[in-house]
Amino acid sequence: MRSRAICEPPQLLCCVISCQADRNMLQIGIEPDGSADWRVESGVDDLKADILMVDDEPNNLLALEGLLEPLGQNLLRAQSGEEALRLVLKHNPAVILLDVRMPGMDGFETARMIRRRERSRHTPIIFLTGVSREMESAFRGYEVGAVDYLVKPLVPEVLRSKVSVCVDLHRKNAALSNEIRERKIAEEHLRESEVQLRALAARLISVREEERTRIAREIHDELGQVLTGLKMDVMWLAKRLAGTEKPLVEKTEVMCSLIDSTVHLIRRISTGLRPEILDDMGLVAAIGWQANEFQKRMGMRCRLKLPEDQALLDKELSTTVFRIFQEILTNIARHAKASSVNVQLSISDDFLKLKVADDGIGISESQIRGQGSLGLLGMQERAQLFGGAQLFGGEVSIQGTSGRGTTVLVSIPMSRPHA
């Protein structure tokens, strides 16, 4: 079967195709006789694509309409380069069919103007020419951004095939752009959620510390005073008992001993909730005290290297570092099977660094990143956060070697970055 063709004057033919919906799927079917069957399968919310045809000859526009009408798209017309540029501003071109000869703004100048606009900078341009001797103009066309060159008489199937490929690429690009935009929106929402969660975590930590301080103070003051008064009453009663009432005297002694042990228990609970030494003497003294308590309780030797000067640190930073240190010692006691622990604290104008190393069994990378490592995650969150939604910007790094122990390094900037 011979292909149909049309003969047209060598005038500028400019066709701009704009896709309005990325779900349109153009399907090309081949009939038994070899002719192309052009159908557009549309979705429920599908819109047709816009095809802008530009030519100064109305007959050429009519001819192009006849060729492109089987595509089932919206056909728009313009009769000059200036009018084409105005329509390009309103539509998103998918392909431009462009001939050189046109009065006023010629094809090359039109192509340059199209390429200067950000929106149409990457729009494919296909030049059309009427005679083969104008092929030398194709090189100029490629210089201004052409992607193909067709010679008249045009073969309808070839023209529609090239236009359809450009439309399909345009739609895929639009779908990809929408996907990228949606992902950026999702990432922005994720970042906002992360900031909100960090703010909530910081607030929960702050509230917990405030509650610990309040409970520790009430236990120490209220219960301590009650027990002290009770002991004084028992001692007063013991002095007034006759010597013949030895069993009662012994009972008062047992009661005094029980009161003393209860007072010690209250002090231990109160100190566990909020050590007074942290508020009264600062972080350095609190680190030393906690290490000595750990050594007496666990039987592990603790070597300390602490600053000689008691640096003035704010309450939030001191509390954060002290709680991280407590969590490190707790992990050593539970998992390390160590015999000694080295603790080093350094404070400079730029950073506060705490290094704790044990000689235990070591920790693996899978254990560090495992689901059960909530204590490690808590240390990292504490190093990054302090009250409100602001950040310390600190880091906690953990390194372990099998059979050679684990080292935890805490580094917190002294100058706080903005959230």
Secondary structure as the mmCIF struct_conf table of DSSP 4:
data_model
#
loop_
_struct_conf.conf_type_id
_struct_conf.id
_struct_conf.beg_label_comp_id
_struct_conf.beg_label_asym_id
_struct_conf.beg_label_seq_id
_struct_conf.end_label_comp_id
_struct_conf.end_label_asym_id
_struct_conf.end_label_seq_id
HELX_LH_PP_P HELX_LH_PP_P1 ARG A 2 ARG A 4
STRN STRN1 ILE A 6 ILE A 6
BEND BEND1 PRO A 10 PRO A 10
STRN STRN2 CYS A 14 SER A 18
BEND BEND2 GLN A 20 GLN A 20
TURN_TY1_P TURN_TY1_P1 ASP A 22 ARG A 23
STRN STRN3 MET A 25 ILE A 30
TURN_TY1_P TURN_TY1_P2 PRO A 32 ASP A 33
BEND BEND3 GLY A 34 GLY A 34
STRN STRN4 ALA A 36 GLU A 41
TURN_TY1_P TURN_TY1_P3 VAL A 44 ASP A 45
HELX_LH_PP_P HELX_LH_PP_P2 LYS A 48 ALA A 49
STRN STRN5 ASP A 50 VAL A 54
BEND BEND4 ASP A 56 ASP A 56
HELX_RH_AL_P HELX_RH_AL_P1 PRO A 58 LEU A 68
HELX_RH_3T_P HELX_RH_3T_P1 GLU A 69 LEU A 71
STRN STRN6 ASN A 74 ALA A 78
BEND BEND5 GLN A 79 SER A 80
HELX_RH_AL_P HELX_RH_AL_P2 GLY A 81 LYS A 90
BEND BEND6 HIS A 91 HIS A 91
STRN STRN7 PRO A 93 LEU A 98
BEND BEND7 VAL A 100 VAL A 100
BEND BEND8 PRO A 103 MET A 105
HELX_RH_AL_P HELX_RH_AL_P3 GLY A 107 ARG A 116
BEND BEND9 ARG A 117 GLU A 118
TURN_TY1_P TURN_TY1_P4 ARG A 119 HIS A 122
STRN STRN8 ILE A 125 THR A 129
BEND BEND10 GLY A 130 VAL A 131
HELX_RH_3T_P HELX_RH_3T_P2 SER A 132 MET A 135
HELX_RH_AL_P HELX_RH_AL_P4 GLU A 136 GLU A 143
TURN_TY1_P TURN_TY1_P5 VAL A 144 GLY A 145
STRN STRN9 ALA A 146 VAL A 151
BEND BEND11 LYS A 152 PRO A 153
STRN STRN10 LEU A 154 LEU A 154
HELX_LH_PP_P HELX_LH_PP_P3 VAL A 155 VAL A 155
HELX_RH_AL_P HELX_RH_AL_P5 PRO A 156 GLU A 218
HELX_RH_PI_P HELX_RH_PI_P1 ILE A 219 LEU A 223
HELX_RH_AL_P HELX_RH_AL_P6 GLY A 224 LYS A 239
TURN_TY1_P TURN_TY1_P6 ARG A 240 ARG A 240
BEND BEND12 LEU A 241 LEU A 241
TURN_TY1_P TURN_TY1_P7 GLY A 243 THR A 244
HELX_RH_AL_P HELX_RH_AL_P7 LYS A 246 LEU A 273
BEND BEND13 ARG A 274 ARG A 274
HELX_RH_AL_P HELX_RH_AL_P8 GLU A 276 ASP A 280
TURN_TY1_P TURN_TY1_P8 MET A 281 MET A 281
HELX_RH_AL_P HELX_RH_AL_P9 LEU A 283 MET A 298
STRN STRN11 ARG A 301 LYS A 305
BEND BEND14 GLU A 308 ASP A 309
HELX_RH_AL_P HELX_RH_AL_P10 LYS A 315 ASN A 331
HELX_RH_PI_P HELX_RH_PI_P2 ILE A 332 ALA A 336
BEND BEND15 SER A 339 SER A 339
STRN STRN12 SER A 340 ILE A 347
BEND BEND16 ASP A 349 ASP A 350
STRN STRN13 PHE A 351 ASP A 358
BEND BEND17 GLY A 360 ILE A 361
HELX_RH_AL_P HELX_RH_AL_P11 GLU A 365 ILE A 368
BEND BEND18 ARG A 369 GLY A 370
TURN_TY1_P TURN_TY1_P9 GLN A 371 GLY A 372
HELX_RH_AL_P HELX_RH_AL_P12 LEU A 374 GLN A 384
STRN STRN14 LEU A 385 LEU A 385
BEND BEND19 GLY A 387 GLY A 387
TURN_TY1_P TURN_TY1_P10 GLY A 388 ALA A 389
STRN STRN15 LEU A 391 LEU A 391
STRN STRN16 GLU A 395 THR A 401
TURN_TY1_P TURN_TY1_P11 SER A 402 ARG A 404
STRN STRN17 GLY A 405 PRO A 413
BEND BEND20 MET A 414 SER A 415
HELX_LH_PP_P HELX_LH_PP_P4 ARG A 416 HIS A 418
#
